[in-house]
Amino acid sequence: MPEEKCLGETLGQIKSASDVLTQFGWETELIVCDNNSNDRTGEIARAAGATVVFEPVNQIARARNYGASVATGDWMVFIDADSHPDTGLFDCLPTLLQRSNPATASLAARPFAGTTRPFSSP
């Protein structure tokens, strides 16, 4: 599924779901790495208020690493364009991070219907 078909909704869901983090006084930022797309990914992300960076080599690890390199926060959550995060995804983060203080945490979001990528929980 081309990212431009689901990115706008995904970014809206992320912004809505991340409101729970502001209740804890945590600031959030939204970064989209355009991984050499040939669609309107960058345009859609900018319109949603995201910081957009560009990675020319088509490789998910490079895209995530480059996006992470411009992040200013203490914690990062990576969400793919075809995922559908909701408030429950972020609701557990403050408790999880404050309780166990892990270096990394893994969460899963349900992909949009019709995607070919399989869904597996962490």
C-alpha positions in Angstrom: 0.0 0.0 0.0 1.5 3.3 -1.0 2.2 5.4 2.1 0.5 8.5 0.8 -2.8 6.6 1.0 -2.7 6.0 4.7 -0.1 8.5 6.0 -2.5 11.4 6.7 -4.8 9.2 8.8 -1.8 7.6 10.6 -0.3 11.0 11.5 -3.7 12.2 12.7 -4.0 9.1 14.9 -0.5 9.6 16.3 -1.2 13.2 17.2 -4.5 12.3 18.8 -3.0 9.3 20.7 0.0 11.3 21.9 -2.3 13.7 23.7 -2.1 11.2 26.6 1.6 11.9 27.0 1.0 15.6 27.4 -1.1 14.8 30.4 2.1 13.6 32.0 3.8 16.8 31.0 5.8 15.1 28.3 6.5 17.0 25.1 6.2 15.2 21.8 7.6 15.7 18.3 6.5 14.1 15.1 9.3 13.2 12.6 8.6 11.6 9.2 11.5 10.1 7.3 10.7 10.2 3.6 12.6 7.1 2.5 13.1 8.0 -1.2 9.4 8.0 -2.0 7.9 9.0 -5.3 4.6 10.0 -3.9 3.3 12.9 -1.8 4.7 11.5 1.6 6.7 14.7 2.4 3.9 17.0 1.4 1.3 15.1 3.5 3.6 14.9 6.5 4.5 18.6 6.4 0.8 19.5 6.2 0.2 17.4 9.3 2.9 19.4 11.2 5.6 16.8 11.0 9.3 17.5 10.6 10.3 15.8 7.4 13.7 14.4 6.7 14.9 12.5 3.6 16.8 9.3 3.4 17.7 8.4 -0.2 18.7 4.7 0.4 15.6 2.5 0.5 16.3 0.6 3.8 14.0 0.7 6.9 16.9 0.7 9.3 18.6 3.7 7.6 15.2 5.6 7.5 14.6 5.0 11.2 18.2 5.8 12.2 18.1 9.1 10.2 14.8 10.1 11.7 16.1 9.3 15.2 19.2 11.3 14.6 17.1 14.5 14.3 14.9 13.7 17.3 15.4 15.9 20.4 13.5 13.8 23.0 14.5 11.2 25.5 12.3 8.4 24.1 11.3 7.4 20.6 8.4 5.4 19.2 8.7 4.2 15.6 5.4 3.8 13.8 5.1 2.8 10.1 2.9 4.7 7.8 0.5 1.8 7.4 -0.1 1.4 11.1 -3.1 2.6 13.0 -2.0 3.7 16.5 -4.6 4.6 19.1 -4.6 6.2 22.6 -4.0 2.7 24.1 -0.7 2.5 22.4 0.7 5.5 24.2 -1.3 5.1 27.4 1.0 2.5 28.8 4.2 4.3 28.0 4.6 6.6 31.0 4.0 3.7 33.5 6.2 1.3 31.5 9.1 3.8 31.2 8.9 5.2 34.7 8.6 1.8 36.3 11.3 -0.2 34.5 13.4 2.6 32.9 14.2 0.4 29.9 16.7 1.4 27.3 14.2 0.3 24.7 10.6 -0.7 24.7 8.7 -2.5 22.0 5.0 -1.8 21.1 2.9 -3.0 18.2 0.2 -1.2 16.3 -2.4 -2.9 14.2 -1.8 -2.3 10.5 -4.5 -0.9 8.3 -6.9 -3.4 6.8 -5.7 -4.5 3.3 -2.0 -4.2 4.0 0.1 -7.2 3.1 2.5 -6.9 6.0 1.7 -9.5 8.7 0.9 -8.4 12.2 2.7 -9.8 15.1 2.7 -8.7 18.7 5.9 -8.0 20.6 
